[in-house]
Amino acid sequence: MAQVHITNVRVLDNPASFLNPFQFEITFECAEDLSEDLEWKIIYVGSAETEDYDQTLDTVLVGPVSAGRHMFVFQAGPPDQTLIPENDVLGVTVVLITCSFRNQEFVRVGYYVNNEYEDSLLQEKPPSTVEFSKVVRNILDSKPRVTRFTIDWDQTGDATSVNNENVPPPSSNLPNQQCVGASTSGIGVDTAASKFIHEAATSMNTDSNGSIPDYTAVEMEH
């Protein structure tokens, strides 16, 4: 069975300027002491058409991880504006939080992100060149999409033997969970991003997730 379950994610500083860092307060539970660190990533989807414009905003190693509940704040700088297609800067896109163990991705949390000018005049008549300092980023934190992957936690070479991998934790504040079979860390995001972004276009609203107390601090290494 899965050794790690994300029980809550709080999006901090939201809405915020496009140029502000992303900040996520992540709470997770670990069933037993882990022999290696967990690798967390924040990925910004630059275009729904291809993963060529995806940007890994930051990667951190969290550990050592002992059995119990843990919490940390994961912060990453904004995406490089020059790497985003001009037509994809404004509107709806996706930001992903992924976690891997021994180079095996076992969970992915996706959020809709809406980028738009705060000024109504700029919304009606946007400038020919995007003025990023005037763009506001709004993360739809009330509707995350969670996908969990079956992995080989013990490296026995038989990841498919884990049948209870995708049972969501009872106290989870992360709805819309999906489950798939064995996975590695090299999974592309473009196949689902287009539908993901399209569905978000008509459902942009915000709601805050509650925090979970009684956590154990863990160290992060960049």
C-alpha positions, 0 to 999 in steps of 0.5 A: 500500500501507499506509504505517503498520503497528501492530506491537505494543500493550502494555497497561500498568497492567492490571488497574487501578482503574476510575478509573485512566488507560488506558495503551497502549504502541504500536509502529508502523512507517512505510514512508516519511516522512509529510507530515502527523501521525497522529491517534490516539484512545482510545474507550470504548464505554459501551453495546453498544446504541448509539454515543450513549454512546461516549466519546473519552477522548483524541486526540493528534497524533503527528508528524512521522513519519519512515520507520522504527520508532516507539513512544509511550505513549498515556495517557487518563483514565477515562470519565466515569461519569455518561455511562455507562448504569447497567446497562452500567457493570459487566460486559464492554465494549470500548475502541478505539484508532484511528489516522487520516491526513488524517481517514481512519481506517486502523486500529482495535484493539479490546480486551474490558474487564471491569469488576467489583468486586474484593470477592467480597461486593460481587460477590454483593450489589452496592450499588444505586449503583455504587461506582466506587472499588471497581470493577476494570478488566481489559483482555483484552490477549491477544486484540485485534481489529484492523480495517484500512481501505483509505485514499487515502494520497496523496489521489489520490481512488482508495482502492480501488486499493490492493490490499495494504492489509490484509496484516498485518505479519510481526512483528505481535502483533495477531491477529484482523485484519479488512479492509474497503474505503475508509473515513473517520474517521466510522465507528460502532462500535455495529454490531459492539460487541454481538457483540464484547462477547458473545464476550468474556463467556466469554473473559476472561483476560489475557496480556502482549504482548512489547515491541519494542525499537529505536524512534524517539521521536515527539512528541504534541500534544493 
